[in-house]
Amino acid sequence: MAKLIHVAGKRKESVARATVTEGNGLMRINSIPLDVYSTKAARLKIKESLIVASDMVDLSKINISIKVNGGGVMGQADAIACSIARAMIKWADNEQMLNKYIEYDRTLVAGDARQTEVHKPSQSSKGPRHRTQKSYR
C-alpha cells in the first residue's frame, strides 16, 4: 500500500491542506506547478520548508499536492510552508526533522499564535483602537 499523508497549515485567514504521496517529485498548488505559482517572494517562502527537509527526505520520490484558500498572497505562502513542514515531519517520522525545523524557524511547525485585536464597543466597524479626533482650537 502506498504511503499517504494529509496535513493542514494556517496563517492569518489562509488555510493550506497538503497531501504527500509517493511519486516523481511533482509539486502543485491549486493544480498549478510551484515554478509558476504566484510571486517570486511567495515561491521562495514556500521553498524554505523544502530546502530544510531536503537533507533527510528525497524530494524527487514524493509528490506534494496542496489546496490553499483564503487570505492574501504571503499569508497563503506562509500557510503552504507550514503545511509542507508538518507533512515532511510526518513523512520522515523522526525527531531529528522536527528539531531541524524548530531550529530554523519555529513558526513553520507551530504556526503563528498572533490574533487580531477585539473591536471595542461603540466603534466596532471602525477598528479596535479608533477614537474621535480631538480639536485643540
The first five atom37 places (N, CA, C, CB, O) and aatype in JSON, in Angstrom:
{
  "aatype": [12, 0, 11, 10, 9, 8, 19, 0, 7, 11, 1, 11, 6, 15, 19, 0, 1, 0, 16, 19, 16, 6, 7, 2, 7, 10, 12, 1, 9, 2, 15, 9, 14, 10, 3, 19, 18, 15, 16, 11, 0, 0, 1, 10, 11, 9, 11, 6, 15, 10, 9, 19, 0, 15, 3, 12, 19, 3, 10, 15, 11, 9, 2, 9, 15, 9, 11, 19, 2, 7, 7, 7, 19, 12, 7, 5, 0, 3, 0, 9, 0, 4, 15, 9, 0, 1, 0, 12, 9, 11, 17, 0, 3, 2, 6, 5, 12, 10, 2, 11, 18, 9, 6, 18, 3, 1, 16, 10, 19, 0, 7, 3, 0, 1, 5, 16, 6, 19, 8, 11, 14, 15, 5, 15, 15, 11, 7, 14, 1, 8, 1, 16, 5, 11, 15, 18, 1],
  "atom_mask": [
    [1, 1, 1, 1, 1],
    [1, 1, 1, 1, 1],
    [1, 1, 1, 1, 1],
    [1, 1, 1, 1, 1],
    [1, 1, 1, 1, 1],
    [1, 1, 1, 1, 1],
    [1, 1, 1, 1, 1],
    [1, 1, 1, 1, 1],
    [1, 1, 1, 0, 1],
    [1, 1, 1, 1, 1],
    [1, 1, 1, 1, 1],
    [1, 1, 1, 1, 1],
    [1, 1, 1, 1, 1],
    [1, 1, 1, 1, 1],
    [1, 1, 1, 1, 1],
    [1, 1, 1, 1, 1],
    [1, 1, 1, 1, 1],
    [1, 1, 1, 1, 1],
    [1, 1, 1, 1, 1],
    [1, 1, 1, 1, 1],
    [1, 1, 1, 1, 1],
    [1, 1, 1, 1, 1],
    [1, 1, 1, 0, 1],
    [1, 1, 1, 1, 1],
    [1, 1, 1, 0, 1],
    [1, 1, 1, 1, 1],
    [1, 1, 1, 1, 1],
    [1, 1, 1, 1, 1],
    [1, 1, 1, 1, 1],
    [1, 1, 1, 1, 1],
    [1, 1, 1, 1, 1],
    [1, 1, 1, 1, 1],
    [1, 1, 1, 1, 1],
    [1, 1, 1, 1, 1],
    [1, 1, 1, 1, 1],
    [1, 1, 1, 1, 1],
    [1, 1, 1, 1, 1],
    [1, 1, 1, 1, 1],
    [1, 1, 1, 1, 1],
    [1, 1, 1, 1, 1],
    [1, 1, 1, 1, 1],
    [1, 1, 1, 1, 1],
    [1, 1, 1, 1, 1],
    [1, 1, 1, 1, 1],
    [1, 1, 1, 1, 1],
    [1, 1, 1, 1, 1],
    [1, 1, 1, 1, 1],
    [1, 1, 1, 1, 1],
    [1, 1, 1, 1, 1],
    [1, 1, 1, 1, 1],
    [1, 1, 1, 1, 1],
    [1, 1, 1, 1, 1],
    [1, 1, 1, 1, 1],
    [1, 1, 1, 1, 1],
    [1, 1, 1, 1, 1],
    [1, 1, 1, 1, 1],
    [1, 1, 1, 1, 1],
    [1, 1, 1, 1, 1],
    [1, 1, 1, 1, 1],
    [1, 1, 1, 1, 1],
    [1, 1, 1, 1, 1],
    [1, 1, 1, 1, 1],
    [1, 1, 1, 1, 1],
    [1, 1, 1, 1, 1],
    [1, 1, 1, 1, 1],
    [1, 1, 1, 1, 1],
    [1, 1, 1, 1, 1],
    [1, 1, 1, 1, 1],
    [1, 1, 1, 1, 1],
    [1, 1, 1, 0, 1],
    [1, 1, 1, 0, 1],
    [1, 1, 1, 0, 1],
    [1, 1, 1, 1, 1],
    [1, 1, 1, 1, 1],
    [1, 1, 1, 0, 1],
    [1, 1, 1, 1, 1],
    [1, 1, 1, 1, 1],
    [1, 1, 1, 1, 1],
    [1, 1, 1, 1, 1],
    [1, 1, 1, 1, 1],
    [1, 1, 1, 1, 1],
    [1, 1, 1, 1, 1],
    [1, 1, 1, 1, 1],
    [1, 1, 1, 1, 1],
    [1, 1, 1, 1, 1],
    [1, 1, 1, 1, 1],
    [1, 1, 1, 1, 1],
    [1, 1, 1, 1, 1],
    [1, 1, 1, 1, 1],
    [1, 1, 1, 1, 1],
    [1, 1, 1, 1, 1],
    [1, 1, 1, 1, 1],
    [1, 1, 1, 1, 1],
    [1, 1, 1, 1, 1],
    [1, 1, 1, 1, 1],
    [1, 1, 1, 1, 1],
    [1, 1, 1, 1, 1],
    [1, 1, 1, 1, 1],
    [1, 1, 1, 1, 1],
    [1, 1, 1, 1, 1],
    [1, 1, 1, 1, 1],
    [1, 1, 1, 1, 1],
    [1, 1, 1, 1, 1],
    [1, 1, 1, 1, 1],
    [1, 1, 1, 1, 1],
    [1, 1, 1, 1, 1],
    [1, 1, 1, 1, 1],
    [1, 1, 1, 1, 1],
    [1, 1, 1, 1, 1],
    [1, 1, 1, 1, 1],
    [1, 1, 1, 0, 1],
    [1, 1, 1, 1, 1],
    [1, 1, 1, 1, 1],
    [1, 1, 1, 1, 1],
    [1, 1, 1, 1, 1],
    [1, 1, 1, 1, 1],
    [1, 1, 1, 1, 1],
    [1, 1, 1, 1, 1],
    [1, 1, 1, 1, 1],
    [1, 1, 1, 1, 1],
    [1, 1, 1, 1, 1],
    [1, 1, 1, 1, 1],
    [1, 1, 1, 1, 1],
    [1, 1, 1, 1, 1],
    [1, 1, 1, 1, 1],
    [1, 1, 1, 1, 1],
    [1, 1, 1, 0, 1],
    [1, 1, 1, 1, 1],
    [1, 1, 1, 1, 1],
    [1, 1, 1, 1, 1],
    [1, 1, 1, 1, 1],
    [1, 1, 1, 1, 1],
    [1, 1, 1, 1, 1],
    [1, 1, 1, 1, 1],
    [1, 1, 1, 1, 1],
    [1, 1, 1, 1, 1],
    [1, 1, 1, 1, 1]
  ],
  "atom_positions": [
    [[0.84, -1.19, 0.0], [0.0, 0.0, 0.0], [0.88, 1.25, 0.0], [-0.95, 0.0, 1.22], [1.88, 1.32, 0.72]],
    [[0.51, 2.23, -0.8], [1.28, 3.47, -0.92], [1.1, 4.34, 0.32], [0.86, 4.25, -2.18], [0.03, 4.38, 0.92]],
    [[2.16, 5.02, 0.68], [2.14, 5.9, 1.84], [1.44, 7.21, 1.45], [3.58, 6.18, 2.37], [1.7, 7.76, 0.38]],
    [[0.55, 7.69, 2.31], [-0.21, 8.92, 2.05], [-0.31, 9.72, 3.34], [-1.63, 8.59, 1.49], [-0.67, 9.2, 4.39]],
    [[0.03, 11.01, 3.23], [-0.05, 11.88, 4.4], [-0.84, 13.12, 4.02], [1.38, 12.28, 4.91], [-0.64, 13.7, 2.96]],
    [[-1.75, 13.51, 4.9], [-2.59, 14.69, 4.67], [-2.49, 15.59, 5.9], [-4.08, 14.28, 4.38], [-2.84, 15.17, 7.01]],
    [[-2.01, 16.84, 5.71], [-1.77, 17.76, 6.83], [-2.26, 19.15, 6.46], [-0.26, 17.79, 7.21], [-2.32, 19.5, 5.28]],
    [[-2.62, 19.94, 7.47], [-3.07, 21.31, 7.24], [-2.12, 22.3, 7.91], [-4.5, 21.52, 7.77], [-1.48, 21.99, 8.91]],
    [[-2.05, 23.5, 7.33], [-1.28, 24.59, 7.91], [-2.06, 25.87, 7.79], [0.0, 0.0, 0.0], [-2.78, 26.07, 6.8]],
    [[-1.95, 26.76, 8.77], [-2.72, 28.0, 8.77], [-1.81, 29.2, 8.99], [-3.81, 27.97, 9.85], [-0.76, 29.09, 9.61]],
    [[-2.24, 30.33, 8.46], [-1.59, 31.61, 8.72], [-2.61, 32.69, 8.44], [-0.3, 31.81, 7.85], [-3.13, 32.78, 7.33]],
    [[-2.9, 33.51, 9.43], [-3.93, 34.55, 9.33], [-5.24, 33.93, 8.84], [-3.47, 35.69, 8.37], [-5.79, 33.06, 9.5]],
    [[-5.74, 34.37, 7.69], [-7.01, 33.85, 7.17], [-6.81, 32.7, 6.18], [-7.8, 34.95, 6.51], [-7.78, 32.15, 5.68]],
    [[-5.56, 32.34, 5.9], [-5.26, 31.32, 4.89], [-5.19, 29.93, 5.51], [-3.95, 31.64, 4.2], [-4.67, 29.75, 6.61]],
    [[-5.72, 28.96, 4.79], [-5.64, 27.57, 5.2], [-5.1, 26.76, 4.02], [-7.04, 27.03, 5.68], [-5.65, 26.82, 2.92]],
    [[-4.03, 26.01, 4.25], [-3.44, 25.16, 3.21], [-3.5, 23.71, 3.67], [-1.98, 25.58, 2.91], [-3.14, 23.39, 4.8]],
    [[-3.96, 22.83, 2.76], [-4.02, 21.4, 3.05], [-3.09, 20.68, 2.09], [-5.48, 20.86, 2.93], [-3.29, 20.72, 0.88]],
    [[-2.08, 20.02, 2.62], [-1.07, 19.34, 1.81], [-1.29, 17.84, 1.84], [0.35, 19.68, 2.29], [-1.55, 17.25, 2.89]],
    [[-1.18, 17.22, 0.66], [-1.24, 15.77, 0.54], [0.09, 15.3, -0.06], [-2.46, 15.32, -0.33], [0.47, 15.74, -1.14]],
    [[0.77, 14.42, 0.65], [2.06, 13.9, 0.19], [1.9, 12.42, -0.13], [3.18, 14.12, 1.26], [1.42, 11.64, 0.69]],
    [[2.31, 12.04, -1.35], [2.27, 10.66, -1.79], [3.6, 10.29, -2.43], [1.1, 10.44, -2.78], [4.41, 11.16, -2.76]],
    [[3.82, 9.0, -2.61], [5.0, 8.55, -3.34], [4.81, 8.9, -4.8], [5.24, 7.02, -3.16], [3.71, 8.76, -5.34]],
    [[5.88, 9.37, -5.44], [5.75, 9.78, -6.84], [7.08, 10.13, -7.45], [0.0, 0.0, 0.0], [8.09, 9.49, -7.17]],
    [[7.06, 11.18, -8.31], [8.27, 11.52, -9.07], [8.68, 12.98, -8.92], [8.06, 11.21, -10.52], [9.26, 13.55, -9.84]],
    [[8.39, 13.6, -7.78], [8.9, 14.93, -7.49], [8.03, 16.09, -7.93], [0.0, 0.0, 0.0], [8.51, 17.22, -8.01]],
    [[6.77, 15.84, -8.24], [5.87, 16.93, -8.65], [5.35, 17.68, -7.43], [4.68, 16.38, -9.47], [5.06, 17.08, -6.39]],
    [[5.24, 19.0, -7.57], [4.63, 19.81, -6.51], [3.66, 20.78, -7.15], [5.7, 20.56, -5.69], [4.04, 21.61, -7.97]],
    [[2.4, 20.67, -6.76], [1.35, 21.52, -7.34], [0.58, 22.21, -6.23], [0.4, 20.7, -8.22], [0.26, 21.62, -5.19]],
    [[0.28, 23.49, -6.47], [-0.51, 24.29, -5.54], [-1.76, 24.73, -6.28], [0.3, 25.51, -4.98], [-1.66, 25.47, -7.26]],
    [[-2.92, 24.3, -5.83], [-4.18, 24.55, -6.54], [-4.05, 24.16, -8.02], [-4.59, 26.03, -6.4], [-4.5, 24.9, -8.89]],
    [[-3.45, 23.02, -8.28], [-3.23, 22.46, -9.63], [-2.25, 23.26, -10.48], [-4.54, 22.36, -10.36], [-2.18, 23.05, -11.69]],
    [[-1.5, 24.17, -9.89], [-0.5, 24.98, -10.61], [0.88, 24.54, -10.13], [-0.72, 26.53, -10.37], [1.1, 24.46, -8.92]],
    [[1.82, 24.26, -11.04], [3.18, 23.88, -10.62], [3.83, 24.99, -9.8], [4.05, 23.55, -11.84], [3.57, 26.17, -10.03]],
    [[4.68, 24.61, -8.85], [5.34, 25.58, -7.96], [6.16, 26.6, -8.74], [6.23, 24.86, -6.96], [6.24, 27.76, -8.34]],
    [[6.78, 26.18, -9.85], [7.66, 27.07, -10.62], [6.95, 28.29, -11.2], [8.3, 26.3, -11.74], [7.59, 29.3, -11.46]],
    [[5.63, 28.21, -11.4], [4.89, 29.35, -11.98], [3.85, 29.91, -11.01], [4.2, 28.92, -13.28], [3.05, 30.77, -11.38]],
    [[3.85, 29.42, -9.77], [2.85, 29.84, -8.8], [3.17, 31.22, -8.22], [2.74, 28.83, -7.67], [4.28, 31.44, -7.75]],
    [[2.23, 32.12, -8.24], [2.25, 33.41, -7.54], [3.53, 34.23, -7.79], [2.08, 33.19, -6.06], [4.1, 34.17, -8.88]],
    [[3.96, 34.98, -6.78], [5.12, 35.86, -6.93], [6.41, 35.13, -6.53], [4.94, 37.14, -6.08], [6.37, 34.08, -5.9]],
    [[7.54, 35.72, -6.9], [8.84, 35.11, -6.59], [9.05, 35.04, -5.07], [9.98, 35.91, -7.26], [9.57, 34.05, -4.57]],
    [[8.66, 36.09, -4.35], [8.82, 36.11, -2.89], [8.02, 34.98, -2.25], [8.37, 37.48, -2.31], [8.5, 34.33, -1.32]],
    [[6.82, 34.75, -2.74], [5.98, 33.68, -2.2], [6.6, 32.31, -2.5], [4.55, 33.76, -2.79], [6.59, 31.43, -1.64]],
    [[7.13, 32.14, -3.71], [7.77, 30.87, -4.07], [8.99, 30.61, -3.19], [8.19, 30.88, -5.56], [9.2, 29.47, -2.76]],
    [[9.78, 31.65, -2.9], [10.95, 31.48, -2.04], [10.55, 31.08, -0.62], [11.78, 32.76, -2.0], [11.2, 30.24, 0.0]],
    [[9.47, 31.68, -0.12], [8.97, 31.34, 1.22], [8.55, 29.87, 1.27], [7.79, 32.26, 1.61], [8.8, 29.18, 2.26]],
    [[7.9, 29.41, 0.21], [7.44, 28.02, 0.15], [8.64, 27.08, 0.06], [6.49, 27.8, -1.05], [8.66, 26.02, 0.69]],
    [[9.64, 27.45, -0.74], [10.81, 26.59, -0.94], [11.66, 26.46, 0.31], [11.66, 27.12, -2.07], [12.41, 25.49, 0.44]],
    [[11.56, 27.42, 1.25], [12.31, 27.34, 2.5], [12.05, 26.01, 3.21], [11.94, 28.5, 3.43], [12.99, 25.33, 3.64]],
    [[10.77, 25.65, 3.32], [10.43, 24.43, 4.05], [10.89, 23.18, 3.29], [8.93, 24.36, 4.29], [11.15, 22.15, 3.91]],
    [[11.0, 23.27, 1.96], [11.5, 22.14, 1.18], [13.02, 21.99, 1.33], [11.13, 22.3, -0.3], [13.54, 20.88, 1.41]],
    [[13.72, 23.13, 1.37], [15.18, 23.11, 1.48], [15.61, 22.52, 2.82], [15.75, 24.52, 1.31], [16.58, 21.76, 2.89]],
    [[14.9, 22.88, 3.89], [15.24, 22.35, 5.22], [15.08, 20.83, 5.24], [14.34, 22.99, 6.32], [15.86, 20.13, 5.88]],
    [[14.06, 20.31, 4.52], [13.78, 18.87, 4.53], [14.63, 18.09, 3.54], [12.34, 18.64, 4.22], [14.71, 16.86, 3.64]],
    [[15.28, 18.77, 2.6], [15.97, 18.08, 1.5], [17.1, 17.16, 1.96], [16.52, 19.08, 0.54], [17.44, 16.22, 1.25]],
    [[17.7, 17.41, 3.13], [18.77, 16.55, 3.63], [18.26, 15.16, 4.02], [19.45, 17.2, 4.81], [18.95, 14.16, 3.81]],
    [[17.06, 15.1, 4.6], [16.57, 13.85, 5.16], [15.51, 13.15, 4.31], [16.0, 14.11, 6.52], [15.27, 11.96, 4.48]],
    [[14.89, 13.89, 3.39], [13.84, 13.31, 2.54], [14.24, 13.5, 1.09], [12.45, 13.97, 2.83], [14.65, 14.59, 0.69]],
    [[14.11, 12.44, 0.29], [14.39, 12.54, -1.15], [13.17, 13.13, -1.84], [14.75, 11.13, -1.75], [12.18, 12.44, -2.08]],
    [[13.24, 14.43, -2.15], [12.09, 15.15, -2.72], [11.75, 14.7, -4.14], [12.36, 16.64, -2.72], [10.65, 14.97, -4.63]],
    [[12.68, 14.01, -4.81], [12.41, 13.54, -6.16], [11.55, 12.27, -6.17], [13.72, 13.28, -6.89], [11.14, 11.81, -7.24]],
    [[11.27, 11.72, -5.0], [10.47, 10.49, -4.93], [9.11, 10.7, -4.28], [11.23, 9.44, -4.16], [8.41, 9.73, -3.98]],
    [[8.73, 11.97, -4.06], [7.4, 12.24, -3.49], [6.68, 13.3, -4.31], [7.53, 12.69, -2.01], [7.31, 14.17, -4.92]],
    [[5.36, 13.21, -4.33], [4.52, 14.22, -4.94], [3.82, 14.99, -3.83], [3.48, 13.59, -5.93], [3.35, 14.4, -2.86]],
    [[3.76, 16.31, -3.97], [3.08, 17.14, -2.98], [1.98, 17.9, -3.7], [4.08, 18.12, -2.27], [2.24, 18.64, -4.65]],
    [[0.76, 17.72, -3.24], [-0.38, 18.43, -3.8], [-0.99, 19.28, -2.69], [-1.44, 17.43, -4.4], [-1.3, 18.78, -1.61]],
    [[-1.16, 20.58, -2.97], [-1.64, 21.5, -1.94], [-2.86, 22.25, -2.43], [-0.53, 22.48, -1.54], [-2.89, 22.75, -3.56]],
    [[-3.87, 22.33, -1.59], [-5.04, 23.17, -1.84], [-5.01, 24.28, -0.81], [-6.39, 22.34, -1.76], [-4.96, 24.02, 0.39]],
    [[-5.05, 25.53, -1.27], [-4.98, 26.67, -0.35], [-6.07, 27.66, -0.71], [-3.59, 27.35, -0.39], [-6.36, 27.89, -1.89]],
    [[-6.68, 28.25, 0.31], [-7.68, 29.29, 0.06], [-7.72, 30.26, 1.23], [-9.07, 28.67, -0.17], [-7.29, 29.94, 2.34]],
    [[-8.24, 31.45, 0.96], [-8.37, 32.49, 1.98], [-7.11, 33.32, 2.11], [0.0, 0.0, 0.0], [-6.02, 32.87, 1.79]],
    [[-7.27, 34.54, 2.59], [-6.14, 35.4, 2.88], [-5.48, 36.0, 1.66], [0.0, 0.0, 0.0], [-6.04, 35.96, 0.56]],
    [[-4.29, 36.55, 1.86], [-3.55, 37.21, 0.79], [-2.42, 36.34, 0.29], [0.0, 0.0, 0.0], [-2.29, 35.17, 0.66]],
    [[-1.6, 36.91, -0.56], [-0.53, 36.17, -1.23], [0.48, 35.62, -0.23], [0.18, 37.06, -2.24], [0.77, 34.42, -0.25]],
    [[1.03, 36.46, 0.64], [2.05, 36.0, 1.57], [1.45, 35.17, 2.71], [2.82, 37.19, 2.15], [2.11, 34.27, 3.24]],
    [[0.22, 35.47, 3.1], [-0.45, 34.63, 4.09], [-0.62, 33.22, 3.57], [0.0, 0.0, 0.0], [-0.41, 32.25, 4.31]],
    [[-0.99, 33.09, 2.3], [-1.11, 31.77, 1.69], [0.24, 31.08, 1.6], [-1.74, 31.88, 0.29], [0.35, 29.88, 1.85]],
    [[1.28, 31.84, 1.25], [2.63, 31.26, 1.14], [3.08, 30.72, 2.5], [3.63, 32.31, 0.62], [3.66, 29.64, 2.57]],
    [[2.83, 31.47, 3.57], [3.2, 31.01, 4.92], [2.4, 29.77, 5.31], [2.96, 32.13, 5.94], [2.95, 28.85, 5.93]],
    [[1.12, 29.74, 4.96], [0.28, 28.58, 5.27], [0.78, 27.35, 4.51], [-1.19, 28.86, 4.93], [0.8, 26.24, 5.06]],
    [[1.17, 27.53, 3.25], [1.7, 26.43, 2.44], [3.0, 25.92, 3.04], [1.92, 26.89, 0.97], [3.19, 24.71, 3.17]],
    [[3.91, 26.84, 3.4], [5.19, 26.45, 4.0], [4.97, 25.67, 5.29], [6.05, 27.69, 4.28], [5.67, 24.7, 5.56]],
    [[4.01, 26.1, 6.08], [3.68, 25.44, 7.34], [3.16, 24.02, 7.08], [2.64, 26.26, 8.14], [3.57, 23.07, 7.75]],
    [[2.26, 23.88, 6.11], [1.7, 22.55, 5.82], [2.76, 21.61, 5.26], [0.53, 22.67, 4.83], [2.76, 20.42, 5.58]],
    [[3.67, 22.13, 4.43], [4.75, 21.29, 3.89], [5.67, 20.83, 5.02], [5.56, 22.07, 2.81], [6.05, 19.66, 5.07]],
    [[6.02, 21.74, 5.92], [6.91, 21.38, 7.03], [6.29, 20.29, 7.9], [7.22, 22.62, 7.89], [6.96, 19.33, 8.27]],
    [[5.02, 20.44, 8.21], [4.34, 19.43, 9.02], [4.28, 18.09, 8.29], [2.93, 19.9, 9.38], [4.44, 17.04, 8.9]],
    [[4.04, 18.14, 6.97], [3.98, 16.91, 6.18], [5.33, 16.21, 6.13], [3.49, 17.22, 4.76], [5.41, 14.99, 6.22]],
    [[6.4, 16.98, 5.98], [7.75, 16.39, 5.91], [8.12, 15.74, 7.24], [8.79, 17.46, 5.53], [8.78, 14.7, 7.26]],
    [[7.71, 16.35, 8.34], [7.98, 15.78, 9.66], [7.27, 14.43, 9.79], [7.53, 16.75, 10.79], [7.85, 13.46, 10.3]],
    [[6.01, 14.37, 9.34], [5.27, 13.11, 9.4], [5.86, 12.09, 8.44], [3.79, 13.35, 9.08], [5.94, 10.9, 8.76]],
    [[6.27, 12.55, 7.25], [6.81, 11.64, 6.24], [8.12, 11.0, 6.73], [7.04, 12.39, 4.9], [8.31, 9.79, 6.63]],
    [[9.03, 11.83, 7.26], [10.32, 11.33, 7.75], [10.14, 10.5, 9.01], [11.28, 12.49, 8.02], [10.88, 9.54, 9.23]],
    [[9.16, 10.85, 9.83], [8.81, 10.13, 11.05], [10.01, 9.97, 11.99], [8.25, 8.77, 10.69], [10.26, 8.89, 12.52]],
    [[10.75, 11.08, 12.17], [11.83, 11.04, 13.16], [11.94, 12.39, 13.87], [13.17, 10.67, 12.49], [11.49, 13.42, 13.37]],
    [[12.54, 12.35, 15.03], [12.65, 13.53, 15.89], [13.64, 14.55, 15.33], [13.07, 13.12, 17.29], [13.5, 15.75, 15.58]],
    [[14.63, 14.09, 14.57], [15.65, 14.99, 14.02], [15.04, 16.03, 13.08], [16.71, 14.19, 13.29], [15.43, 17.19, 13.1]],
    [[14.09, 15.59, 12.26], [13.46, 16.51, 11.31], [12.71, 17.62, 12.05], [12.49, 15.74, 10.37], [12.81, 18.79, 11.69]],
    [[11.97, 17.24, 13.09], [11.24, 18.22, 13.9], [12.22, 19.22, 14.52], [10.42, 17.52, 15.0], [11.97, 20.43, 14.47]],
    [[13.31, 18.74, 15.1], [14.3, 19.62, 15.71], [14.94, 20.55, 14.68], [15.38, 18.8, 16.41], [15.24, 21.7, 14.98]],
    [[15.14, 20.04, 13.48], [15.73, 20.83, 12.41], [14.82, 22.01, 12.03], [16.0, 19.96, 11.18], [15.29, 23.13, 11.85]],
    [[13.53, 21.74, 11.92], [12.56, 22.8, 11.6], [12.46, 23.82, 12.73], [11.19, 22.2, 11.31], [12.4, 25.02, 12.48]],
    [[12.42, 23.34, 13.97], [12.32, 24.24, 15.12], [13.56, 25.13, 15.21], [12.14, 23.44, 16.43], [13.47, 26.31, 15.53]],
    [[14.72, 24.55, 14.93], [15.96, 25.32, 14.95], [15.97, 26.39, 13.86], [17.17, 24.38, 14.78], [16.45, 27.5, 14.08]],
    [[15.43, 26.05, 12.68], [15.41, 27.01, 11.57], [14.37, 28.1, 11.8], [15.12, 26.28, 10.25], [14.71, 29.29, 11.79]],
    [[13.11, 27.71, 12.01], [12.03, 28.68, 12.22], [10.86, 27.95, 12.87], [11.59, 29.36, 10.87], [10.19, 27.14, 12.23]],
    [[10.62, 28.23, 14.12], [9.59, 27.53, 14.88], [8.2, 27.7, 14.31], [9.6, 28.0, 16.31], [7.37, 26.8, 14.42]],
    [[7.91, 28.86, 13.68], [6.56, 29.12, 13.17], [6.2, 28.21, 11.99], [6.42, 30.58, 12.74], [5.02, 28.07, 11.66]],
    [[7.2, 27.59, 11.35], [6.9, 26.64, 10.28], [6.16, 25.42, 10.82], [8.19, 26.2, 9.57], [5.34, 24.82, 10.12]],
    [[6.45, 25.05, 12.06], [5.82, 23.88, 12.65], [4.66, 24.28, 13.56], [6.84, 23.07, 13.44], [3.57, 23.71, 13.49]],
    [[4.9, 25.26, 14.42], [3.92, 25.62, 15.45], [2.85, 26.58, 14.95], [4.63, 26.23, 16.64], [1.79, 26.69, 15.57]],
    [[3.1, 27.27, 13.85], [2.16, 28.29, 13.38], [2.4, 29.59, 14.12], [0.0, 0.0, 0.0], [3.2, 29.66, 15.05]],
    [[1.71, 30.62, 13.69], [1.86, 31.95, 14.29], [0.69, 32.18, 15.25], [1.92, 33.06, 13.18], [-0.47, 32.13, 14.83]],
    [[0.99, 32.43, 16.51], [-0.04, 32.49, 17.55], [-0.75, 33.84, 17.62], [0.57, 32.19, 18.88], [-1.72, 33.98, 18.36]],
    [[-0.29, 34.84, 16.86], [-0.89, 36.17, 16.96], [-2.34, 36.16, 16.47], [-0.07, 37.19, 16.17], [-2.68, 35.49, 15.5]],
    [[-3.18, 36.91, 17.18], [-4.59, 37.02, 16.83], [-4.93, 38.49, 16.62], [-5.49, 36.4, 17.92], [-4.23, 39.37, 17.11]],
    [[-6.01, 38.74, 15.89], [-6.42, 40.13, 15.7], [-7.02, 40.66, 16.99], [-7.44, 40.26, 14.54], [-7.62, 39.91, 17.76]],
    [[-6.86, 41.95, 17.22], [-7.38, 42.56, 18.43], [-8.89, 42.69, 18.34], [-6.73, 43.93, 18.66], [-9.44, 42.98, 17.28]],
    [[-9.56, 42.48, 19.47], [-11.02, 42.54, 19.52], [-11.48, 43.98, 19.35], [-11.54, 41.95, 20.85], [-10.92, 44.89, 19.96]],
    [[-12.5, 44.18, 18.51], [-13.06, 45.52, 18.33], [-13.83, 45.93, 19.57], [-13.97, 45.57, 17.08], [-14.57, 45.13, 20.14]],
    [[-13.65, 47.18, 19.99], [-14.27, 47.67, 21.22], [-15.7, 48.16, 20.94], [-13.41, 48.81, 21.85], [-16.03, 48.47, 19.8]],
    [[-16.53, 48.21, 21.97], [-17.92, 48.64, 21.78], [-18.04, 50.08, 21.28], [-18.69, 48.5, 23.09], [-17.14, 50.9, 21.51]],
    [[-19.1, 50.37, 20.61], [-19.5, 51.69, 20.1], [-18.68, 52.14, 18.9], [-19.39, 52.71, 21.19], [-18.96, 53.21, 18.35]],
    [[-17.69, 51.37, 18.47], [-16.95, 51.74, 17.27], [-16.53, 50.48, 16.53], [-15.72, 52.62, 17.62], [-15.49, 50.43, 15.88]],
    [[-17.36, 49.45, 16.65], [-16.96, 48.13, 16.19], [-16.64, 48.07, 14.7], [-18.03, 47.15, 16.5], [-15.86, 47.23, 14.28]],
    [[-17.23, 48.95, 13.89], [-16.95, 48.87, 12.46], [-15.67, 49.6, 12.09], [-18.12, 49.43, 11.68], [-15.14, 49.4, 11.0]],
    [[-15.16, 50.44, 12.99], [-14.01, 51.29, 12.65], [-12.69, 50.75, 13.15], [-14.22, 52.66, 13.2], [-11.64, 51.26, 12.76]],
    [[-12.7, 49.73, 13.99], [-11.45, 49.15, 14.45], [-11.33, 49.16, 15.94], [0.0, 0.0, 0.0], [-12.09, 49.85, 16.62]],
    [[-10.39, 48.4, 16.48], [-10.27, 48.24, 17.93], [-9.75, 49.46, 18.66], [-9.39, 47.1, 18.22], [-10.03, 49.62, 19.85]],
    [[-9.0, 50.34, 17.99], [-8.39, 51.49, 18.69], [-8.86, 52.83, 18.16], [-6.89, 51.42, 18.59], [-8.27, 53.86, 18.45]],
    [[-9.93, 52.81, 17.38], [-10.42, 54.06, 16.79], [-10.99, 54.99, 17.85], [-11.49, 53.76, 15.73], [-11.78, 54.56, 18.69]],
    [[-10.6, 56.24, 17.81], [-11.13, 57.27, 18.71], [-11.56, 58.45, 17.86], [-10.08, 57.71, 19.79], [-11.15, 58.59, 16.71]],
    [[-12.39, 59.32, 18.46], [-12.77, 60.54, 17.74], [-11.62, 61.53, 17.83], [-14.08, 61.15, 18.33], [-10.88, 61.56, 18.82]],
    [[-11.46, 62.33, 16.79], [-10.37, 63.3, 16.78], [-10.61, 64.38, 17.8], [-10.22, 63.92, 15.4], [-11.75, 64.76, 18.06]],
    [[-9.54, 64.88, 18.38], [-9.63, 65.94, 19.36], [-9.12, 67.24, 18.71], [-8.82, 65.59, 20.65], [-8.05, 67.27, 18.1]],
    [[-9.9, 68.29, 18.86], [-9.52, 69.57, 18.3], [-8.96, 70.46, 19.41], [-10.72, 70.25, 17.59], [-9.55, 70.55, 20.49]],
    [[-7.83, 71.1, 19.14], [-7.21, 71.98, 20.14], [-7.57, 73.44, 19.92], [-5.69, 71.82, 20.13], [-7.28, 74.27, 20.78]],
    [[-8.18, 73.77, 18.8], [-8.54, 75.16, 18.54], [-10.01, 75.31, 18.24], [-7.73, 75.71, 17.38], [-10.48, 76.42, 17.99]]
  ]
}
